[in-house]
Amino acid sequence: MKRMVNILGILTLVFAISSCKEKATEKINSDNIELAANRDDVQKKLPVMSFDRSEHDFGTIEQGTPQETIFKFTNTGDAPLIITNASSSCGCTVPEYPKNTPIAPGDSGELLVKFNGSGQNQVTKTVTVTANTEKGSELLRIKAFVNPKNAEGVSVPMKKS
């Protein structure tokens, strides 16, 4: 019995040694190394969304008077920019943008923001732009001082504080 265990151990050892004849470095495919390096270089290239400004002040407006402004941006990165979403902090502000349209490096685009003039006194709204940039999102702001209307629908000027 002891002899049988010894023979089985020797056979296992011989099998293990003979199966490791090939060196691991000989199994590496050089084409795969180049593909991986190229893939890693491409992943390092990212778009950068640069806006002409991050905030717009409509000044003093009458309540219920629609307003709009355009935020211009440029892709200053080295990969195509894709805006996947733009959402506002409330339903009174609506962004319009080039959804899922690649913007090449160096090219520009526009994001239109419409505000329905609701609220009263000092009002600030934010628009979050989601894109394939390193940060993943950009924050834009609009603000206005809204003069409320009285019961007859006439605007009542308020003093800014």
N, C-alpha and C positions, 0 to 999 in steps of 0.2 A: 504494500500500500504506500509505504514511504517512497519507494522507488517510483511509483506511478505519479505521485505529487511532484517529485523532482523533475521527471521527464516533462510533465505538463508545464512546470515553471520555466524550464529551458526552452521549450517550444514557444511559449508566450514571449520570452525575451528575444528569441531569434526573429519572431514575427514583428515585434515592435521596432527592432533595429533595422530590419530590411524595409519596413514601410516608410522610414524616415530618410531614405536615400536622397530624395530630392531636397535641395535647399529651398527655403522659402523665397529667397530673392530671385530664384530662377522662375518662380511662378508669377511674378509681377509682370503685367502687360503694360508696356511703355505708352501705348495709345490711351489707356485709361488714365494714366498720370496726366497727360496733356489735356484730356477732356475735363478732368477734375480741376486742373489749374485754370483753364479758361472759364469754367463755371464759377469758380470762386472770384475771378476778376470781374465777371459780369455782375455778380451779387454785390460787389463793393461799390458799383456805380449806382448812384441814387439821384432822383430828381430833387430839386430845391425850389420851393414855391416862394418867390419874392414879390410882395405886394407893393404898390406905389404908396400905400398908407394902410394903417390897420384900424383907423377910426374915422367916422364922418359925423360932423355936427350939422344938423339941419337948421339950427338956430331956433328962433321962436316961430311956432306954427299955430294955426288954428285947429282946434280939436276936430277930428274927422277928415282933415285935409290929407289926401294921399301924397306920399313923398317917395322918391326913389333916387338911388345913387349907384354908380358903377365903381367897383373896386377892380383896378387893372392889376394883373400879375404877369410875371415872366418866369419861365422855367430856367433858372440859372444853374441847374445841376447838369449831370452828364448822362442822364437816362430819361426816357419819355415819362412825362407827368400824367397821371390819371386821377381825376377827381371822382371819387365814388359816391360822395354824399355831401350835402350842405344843409344844415338844419338850424333853425332859429330857436331862441329861448322862449318864444311864444308864437301863437297863431297870427298875431298882428304884423309879423315880419316874415316875408317870403323871399328866399334866395332863388335865383335862376342861374344855372351854371352849365358848362359843357360836360354833361355827365358821361363818364366812361369813354371820353374822346381823348386819345393820346395827344399830348402837347410836347413836341420835340424840344430838345435842349436849345435854348436861345429864342424859342417862340413865345408869344404872349397870348393872353386870353382875358376875358372879362367875366366878372361875377356881378350880376344885377341884384340889388337888394331893394325890395319894395316894402314900405311901411305905411299902414293905413291911417296913421295919425291918431290912434286911440290913446287913452290914458289922459293924465293931466299933470301939470307942473313938470318937473325934470323927469324925463324918461330915458332909460338906457337899455338897449337890447343887444344881444350877442348873436353872432352867426358862427357856427363851428363848421369848418371845411375839412372834410376827411379825404385824404389823398395818400398815394403811395410814397410819401416822403419819409425821411428818417424819423421825424417827430410823429408822423401819422395824422396830425391835425393842426390846423391854424385857426386862430380866434380873431374875428373881426367884430367891431362895435359900431353901432349907430346911436346917436343921442339927439334929443330935441327938448325944447321947453314948450310944452303944450298948454295953450290958453284954453280953459274949459268953456263950454257954451252954457248960457243960462236956460231957464225953462222955455223961453221963446225961441231958442236956437241961435241966439246972438252971442258972439264970442265976448268973454269978459276978460280983459287984460289983467294978468297977474304980475306981481313983482317977483323977479328972480331973487332967490335968497343967497 
